[in-house]
């Protein structure tokens, strides 16, 4: 049967097209002999780029009954008809039925049997049918179907050869609708192999054909090929416009198979643009259209697109759609569709359920083997499975590696905090190991801070400090909470140490600054404060579920807060050290000036000193100007004095406190250290440091220490012996 519009062949435009098309076929054949085909096939593209393989059409392009139902029953019916036709020598009917049954086998995925039937049909057409337009049309259809099957077997060179042969027969039959269909297949095939130059020439041929003949189906094939080319150039919006025009034509022509194919292209392009909602809408329209027209293959294809697009919103719903479709496909024996859905489920479950993904991969392999029945194709299937399996295993391993890496990063951060806090704790222990220094500096710090800012401002400063550092060091789980909850928790957690620190600053007892006997009391308070802060923080974190009830989580919180408390304490000590150093250096300079001035004055008259030990009854006697230093050594007291122009020492069995009581009438002797009493008139030089002073009392070589606990008394005593009675250090 020759479609309407063939008489227009006499038209000059048609003749021009025929000449150009012959040149195009020559170009394809020359390229076909030289090019190296790209054998990379993406299963998703394979479904919609070569979907003609899933349908059956008669020479006029109308859908046959076998494409509306399971092909199994049609195979048996057609085989009986073939045997009967050959026996009755009705070779035209036999060839027609052979092509139809080959398409039925193709729908089942039985490519070997389909090829056997098609080569048998070609033999019958060549030997038994007279060469005319009808036999040419039948031969073109046979060769086109052979090309489709070879394409599915990844034998692109042979596939194109049969496509070109079918073009010649369709041209000889002047069936431009079928010519347009084959050209569209060639364009899609070239695009799948990445040859856009050849695909563009095919589109130009279709454009010329559509302008030369008045056939709507030819225009629809041109629109489809143009859309495919635009889509390959990443212009999906323009491609969608051409696809919509093609769909309207195929729909109006009642070409169910091609109309369904275009709906699939529309859904695919919407997915490519990221408009998944539009893809679902086109898929649902395709499901409804194919259901109404009883197109089983097209129905499952549109369900595939729906599941694929839905996966971007809800992977579980997509898996459910695909699994429900598989239950229906198993009843129809559409093996190729079954394999496509298995592939979809493999990808959907990868990274989601590894065991399920491997299960569907095995099902996919079994289906693949059934579709590609020959041993060589089975080896290809096994290699393909290995590639997919390795790729999936690599992806799973990458996910596991990423998770392990993230866990190591989290552990590394925790360990970094842990060791950082340990270092700070060591610093705290070292500092508290010398509590006399610490408590004195904290007392000074309180005085400085009181002058610098009021307690409310001090509290806010601590609150801000803890808030910022906790936001940096805290667990990411805290910031997973909704709304402003994380910041509220951080503010409350920061308030706990801030309140206790402010209360400590306000109630700091002054006696700790100069009373060594209170060291134990001070250490008790210091450790008690840290304990109260950490207990309060841990209780708060556990109460609101901000940390797990585990030893590591609790220790991490304790170390974090302890470290954050030690940090400002450490810098406070450094600050006070510098302040005290500058202060003592300044005071030492004033003292040295007075010492130099007093050296020029007349020396005071010497007084006799007599010190008696109440235990041994030993007696030490010397002039007051000759006694340089009295040093306590446990139960003994050592006296440094000048006798006969040289330095002498002697020991008495008595405590330094007893010696101090007997020297209280001599105002030049002052207690400067818990172990030393110095004669101010014999001090020749004073050096200041952060802890106090160092006194040079020649001829004693070692400097005499003035400790922080006795600085006030020492300064007062030194002022009394100042040359300038109107000035003092305290001024």
Secondary structure as UniProt FT lines:
FT   TURN            4..5
FT   HELIX           6..10
FT   HELIX           12..34
FT   HELIX           43..49
FT   HELIX           51..54
FT   TURN            59..60
FT   HELIX           65..68
FT   HELIX           71..87
FT   TURN            88..89
FT   HELIX           91..108
FT   HELIX           111..128
FT   HELIX           133..152
FT   TURN            153..154
FT   HELIX           156..172
FT   TURN            173..174
FT   HELIX           176..192
FT   TURN            193..194
FT   HELIX           196..212
FT   HELIX           216..232
FT   TURN            233..234
FT   HELIX           236..252
FT   TURN            253..254
FT   HELIX           256..273
FT   HELIX           276..292
FT   TURN            293..294
FT   HELIX           296..310
FT   TURN            311..313
FT   HELIX           315..332
FT   HELIX           335..349
FT   TURN            350..352
FT   HELIX           354..371
FT   HELIX           375..433
FT   HELIX           435..452
FT   HELIX           455..473
FT   TURN            476..477
FT   HELIX           478..480
FT   TURN            483..484
FT   HELIX           485..506
FT   HELIX           510..513
FT   HELIX           516..518
FT   HELIX           519..543
FT   TURN            544..545
FT   HELIX           551..599
FT   STRAND          608..612
FT   TURN            614..616
FT   STRAND          619..623
FT   TURN            624..626
FT   STRAND          627..633
FT   TURN            634..635
FT   STRAND          636..643
FT   TURN            644..645
FT   STRAND          646..652
FT   HELIX           656..662
FT   TURN            663..665
FT   TURN            667..668
FT   STRAND          669..673
FT   TURN            674..675
FT   STRAND          676..679
FT   HELIX           680..682
FT   STRAND          685..688
FT   STRAND          693..696
FT   TURN            698..699
FT   STRAND          704..706
FT   HELIX           708..710
FT   HELIX           711..720
FT   TURN            725..726
FT   TURN            729..730
//
